[in-house]
């Protein structure tokens, strides 16, 4: 009896342990889940080498923000984990914006912050810093100067920008139902009673309400989705640079606060947006790409906070 009991105990110790499977965090569309490591790795097949260091710089009310595509950096042999400002402890944070993995460097618009240098020529105040990133080639790195300029007659919360030109286009048309036209408008209130006129000037940080509508759309059968929304300095769909605010129906978290009030549920889409200004440009154009669908095509967008 004793020998049988001992044998059963030993067999219990020899049974394999059941380990919890390794899972990845939420990956962006340009990443692949690495099951072995439990990480999101870049899918570099989605990118072509650019042969340079590319980024977008946003000059906001109280901070500057540089945004870079993480996987594009890796394709160009840069190490995203080494990106920093003048002070090496001021590093970027990798996050998902829309469907893309990005690295974001955010810095307050104050003299000395992360090595900021302030200069004032009497009419404009400029905050300057540098971005530095190492490559996967040992001993080589690249440094790029960045700066945001503000009119010194205003505080940083009072920088003016022109009312943007608003343009729309359709990426599809409902066959057999004729053609449709769309209109895009800006309002100062969510009730859409106080329109922003072309002669008005807005301030950086002002809250505005963007409304896109297809007036002739039959809401009992169809809905309209703002599939993409981007700002560009000129009224040309192929112009560069372009600053994406909405991608595939969902907001990007790239420094511009944009909240979806409704999109894809009717003939009208509306958004609350914080006014911004493109670096080195006094005005910009907003482009909306619209998609018509049967019934509802609203999306459950992930949080960009």
C-alpha positions as MATLAB code, in Angstrom:
seq = 'XXXXXXXXXXXXXXXXXXXXXXXXXXXXXXXXXXXXXXXXXXXXXXXXXXXXXXXXXXXXXXXXXXXXXXXXXXXXXXXXXXXXXXXXXXXXXXXXXXXXXXXXXXXXXXXXXXXXXXXXXXXXXXXXXXXXXXXXXXXXXXXXXXXXXXXXXXXXXXXXXXXXXXXXXXXXXXXXXXXXXXXXXXXXXXXXXXXXXXXXXXXXXXXXXXXXXXXXXXXXXXXXXXXXXXXXXXXXXXXXXXXXXXXXXXXXXXXXXXXXXXXXXXXXXXXXXXXXXXXXXXXXXXXXXXXXXXXXXXXXXXXXX';
ca = [
       0.000    0.000    0.000;
       2.814    2.403    0.859;
       4.595    1.799   -2.449;
       1.447    2.520   -4.447;
       0.880    5.805   -2.606;
       4.459    6.924   -3.239;
       4.138    6.134   -6.953;
       0.999    8.243   -7.297;
       2.715   11.201   -5.639;
       5.697   10.974   -7.999;
       3.409   10.812  -11.001;
       1.740   13.986   -9.817;
       5.077   15.786   -9.838;
       5.837   14.591  -13.386;
       2.658   16.045  -14.908;
       3.354   19.060  -17.152;
       2.285   22.444  -15.858;
      -0.332   24.337  -17.869;
       1.037   27.833  -18.575;
      -1.113   30.789  -19.561;
      -0.625   31.613  -23.257;
       1.412   34.708  -24.077;
      -0.754   37.438  -25.570;
       0.136   40.671  -27.289;
      -1.135   44.121  -26.368;
      -3.394   45.845  -28.889;
      -1.299   46.211  -32.060;
      -1.626   48.873  -34.752;
      -2.482   47.984  -38.344;
       1.195   48.383  -39.304;
       2.361   45.971  -36.584;
       2.409   42.187  -36.164;
       1.883   40.346  -32.895;
       5.038   38.511  -31.814;
       3.558   35.548  -29.931;
       6.914   34.385  -28.572;
       7.740   37.733  -26.968;
       4.225   39.061  -26.391;
       5.062   42.293  -28.211;
       3.873   44.244  -31.266;
       6.590   44.277  -33.933;
       6.626   46.498  -37.015;
       5.412   45.047  -40.293;
       7.997   46.711  -42.495;
       6.465   45.252  -45.654;
       3.915   48.079  -45.406;
       6.618   50.747  -45.865;
       9.133   51.850  -48.463;
      12.427   53.496  -47.453;
      12.152   57.288  -47.430;
      15.871   57.848  -47.109;
      15.446   60.568  -44.503;
      14.184   61.586  -41.121;
      10.480   62.498  -41.433;
       8.220   63.991  -38.767;
       5.247   66.302  -38.216;
       5.531   69.181  -35.742;
       2.455   70.699  -34.090;
       2.699   74.104  -32.391;
      -0.180   74.079  -29.930;
      -1.360   76.534  -27.309;
       0.980   75.512  -24.502;
       3.235   72.877  -26.018;
       5.003   71.684  -29.149;
       4.533   68.100  -30.250;
       6.595   66.095  -32.733;
       4.947   62.977  -34.165;
       6.826   60.271  -36.078;
       5.718   56.982  -37.647;
       7.460   54.293  -35.597;
       7.588   51.622  -38.304;
       8.739   54.096  -40.968;
      11.639   55.016  -38.694;
      12.607   51.358  -38.372;
      12.356   50.895  -42.145;
      14.823   53.776  -42.529;
      17.169   52.143  -39.970;
      16.420   54.554  -37.099;
      15.937   53.276  -33.557;
      12.692   54.847  -32.194;
      13.699   54.072  -28.612;
      16.603   56.545  -28.833;
      14.560   59.602  -29.865;
      14.952   62.537  -27.471;
      15.093   66.336  -27.215;
      18.110   68.404  -26.140;
      17.833   66.925  -22.665;
      18.292   63.190  -23.095;
      15.703   62.371  -20.424;
      13.003   64.052  -22.558;
      12.097   61.023  -24.636;
       9.225   60.044  -26.888;
       6.318   57.755  -26.081;
       5.130   55.067  -28.491;
       1.372   54.841  -28.912;
      -1.274   53.922  -31.468;
      -2.884   56.765  -33.370;
      -5.718   55.756  -35.650;
      -4.341   52.611  -37.284;
      -0.650   53.547  -37.058;
       2.057   53.096  -34.454;
       3.616   56.489  -33.731;
       6.142   57.957  -31.338;
       5.196   61.305  -29.799;
       7.510   63.881  -28.210;
       5.558   66.501  -26.279;
       7.219   69.527  -24.692;
       5.895   72.629  -22.942;
       6.334   76.014  -24.658;
       8.489   77.478  -21.912;
      12.089   78.662  -21.878;
      14.422   75.916  -20.658;
      11.920   73.051  -20.764;
      13.820   70.008  -22.101;
      16.520   72.432  -23.286;
      14.204   74.930  -25.028;
      15.817   78.156  -26.193;
      13.647   81.300  -26.423;
      14.381   84.142  -28.834;
      12.407   87.372  -29.319;
      12.900   89.716  -32.296;
      10.346   92.232  -31.048;
       7.455   90.982  -33.142;
       7.695   87.213  -32.739;
       8.789   84.803  -30.041;
      10.421   81.553  -31.158;
      10.898   78.440  -29.014;
      13.628   76.161  -30.395;
      14.895   72.699  -29.534;
      16.504   69.718  -31.259;
      15.421   66.169  -32.010;
      18.118   63.514  -31.880;
      17.780   59.884  -32.923;
      20.316   57.091  -33.304;
      20.402   54.601  -36.137;
      20.920   50.867  -35.948;
      24.356   51.556  -37.437;
      26.670   51.822  -34.433;
      28.007   55.293  -33.753;
      25.734   57.225  -36.090;
      22.875   59.546  -35.080;
      20.952   62.446  -36.603;
      19.931   65.777  -35.070;
      17.196   68.042  -36.461;
      16.286   71.541  -35.278;
      12.630   72.216  -34.450;
      10.929   75.492  -33.527;
       7.551   77.104  -32.965;
       7.038   80.823  -33.593;
       4.324   82.965  -31.998;
       3.281   86.568  -32.475;
       4.695   88.353  -29.423;
       1.748   90.793  -29.357;
      -0.383   87.910  -28.083;
      -0.035   85.376  -25.343;
       0.383   81.785  -26.547;
      -3.307   81.221  -25.838;
      -4.257   84.051  -28.230;
      -2.505   83.089  -31.453;
      -4.787   83.783  -34.406;
      -5.273   81.678  -37.471;
      -7.458   82.208  -40.504;
     -10.698   80.322  -40.834;
      -9.822   77.252  -42.916;
     -11.182   76.638  -46.382;
     -13.495   73.601  -46.308;
     -13.548   71.034  -49.129;
     -15.305   67.662  -49.466;
     -15.206   64.702  -51.825;
     -16.805   61.249  -52.085;
     -14.814   58.028  -52.173;
     -17.947   56.214  -53.421;
     -21.352   56.907  -54.906;
     -24.508   54.864  -54.430;
     -25.181   53.354  -57.840;
     -28.634   53.989  -59.229;
     -29.379   56.877  -56.859;
     -27.959   59.806  -58.826;
     -25.256   62.120  -57.556;
     -24.908   63.823  -54.212;
     -23.305   67.031  -53.006;
     -21.921   67.738  -49.552;
     -21.209   70.811  -47.489;
     -18.898   71.418  -44.552;
     -19.352   74.246  -42.024;
     -17.833   75.586  -38.817;
     -19.848   76.784  -35.830;
     -19.002   78.318  -32.486;
     -21.749   76.358  -30.722;
     -22.899   72.748  -30.694;
     -26.462   73.808  -31.548;
     -25.151   75.101  -34.910;
     -26.740   78.524  -34.464;
     -23.575   80.651  -34.556;
     -21.660   79.983  -37.800;
     -18.024   80.973  -38.262;
     -17.845   83.328  -41.226;
     -15.051   83.497  -43.783;
     -14.247   87.004  -42.533;
     -13.749   85.778  -38.946;
     -10.446   84.998  -37.302;
     -10.134   82.209  -34.779;
      -7.622   81.732  -31.986;
      -5.475   78.678  -31.366;
      -7.279   76.657  -28.720;
     -10.763   77.975  -29.573;
     -13.420   75.284  -29.494;
     -15.344   75.022  -32.762;
     -17.885   72.568  -34.107;
     -17.299   71.068  -37.545;
     -20.403   69.864  -39.381;
     -20.402   67.827  -42.601;
     -23.746   67.183  -44.309;
     -25.194   65.618  -47.447;
     -28.511   67.542  -47.527;
     -30.281   65.433  -50.176;
     -29.496   62.046  -48.624;
     -32.534   59.974  -47.640;
     -31.830   59.159  -43.973;
     -34.450   56.385  -43.969;
     -32.209   54.366  -46.294;
     -28.674   55.742  -46.159;
     -26.024   57.281  -43.922;
     -22.837   59.215  -44.475;
     -19.459   58.536  -42.834;
     -16.584   61.023  -42.721;
     -13.945   58.462  -43.603;
     -10.975   60.810  -43.462;
     -10.306   64.422  -42.530;
      -6.995   66.168  -43.021;
      -5.524   69.646  -43.090;
      -3.150   70.908  -45.764;
      -1.674   74.343  -46.512;
      -3.200   74.615  -50.008;
      -6.407   73.503  -51.733;
      -4.907   70.486  -53.482;
      -5.700   66.886  -52.567;
      -2.140   65.832  -53.429;
      -0.462   68.682  -51.538;
       2.071   68.008  -48.807;
       2.424   68.161  -45.919;
      -0.921   66.676  -44.848;
      -2.029   66.440  -41.210;
      -4.523   63.639  -40.654;
      -7.237   64.362  -38.103;
      -9.468   61.372  -38.934;
      -8.358   58.089  -40.521;
     -10.779   55.299  -41.461;
     -13.554   57.102  -39.594;
     -11.707   57.452  -36.271;
      -9.770   60.425  -34.809;
      -5.990   60.452  -34.694;
      -4.311   61.471  -31.449;
      -1.717   63.815  -32.963;
      -1.974   66.875  -30.804;
      -5.270   68.257  -32.116;
      -8.254   67.623  -29.842;
     -11.124   66.300  -31.918;
     -14.193   64.614  -30.408;
     -16.744   62.745  -32.535;
     -20.295   63.816  -31.722;
     -21.826   61.695  -34.473;
     -20.491   60.062  -37.606;
     -22.039   57.434  -39.856;
     -25.539   57.462  -38.367;
     -27.359   59.952  -40.605;
     -26.810   62.443  -43.414;
     -24.904   64.679  -40.980;
     -21.641   64.210  -39.083;
     -20.422   66.597  -36.393;
     -17.207   67.000  -34.432;
     -15.964   69.221  -31.619;
     -12.489   70.454  -32.441;
      -9.815   72.599  -30.820;
      -8.527   75.183  -33.290;
      -4.885   74.791  -34.328;
      -2.324   76.347  -36.632;
       0.033   74.651  -39.074;
       3.687   75.493  -38.548;
       4.928   78.149  -41.008;
       1.459   78.690  -42.531;
      -1.108   81.398  -41.817;
      -4.069   79.405  -43.091;
      -5.001   75.887  -44.080;
      -7.590   73.835  -45.944;
      -9.678   71.063  -44.394;
     -10.475   68.119  -46.669;
     -13.172   65.574  -45.826;
     -13.476   62.272  -47.678;
     -17.026   60.932  -47.374;
     -18.421   57.428  -47.688;
     -22.115   56.685  -48.330;
     -23.564   53.470  -46.959;
     -26.887   51.748  -46.531;
     -28.493   52.114  -43.066;
     -25.872   52.931  -40.414;
     -22.084   52.772  -40.804;
     -21.019   54.279  -37.483;
     -17.790   52.952  -35.936;
     -16.744   52.044  -32.411;
     -13.511   54.047  -32.359;
     -10.826   53.297  -29.762;
     -10.039   55.961  -27.185;
      -7.183   58.297  -28.176;
      -6.565   59.558  -24.645;
];
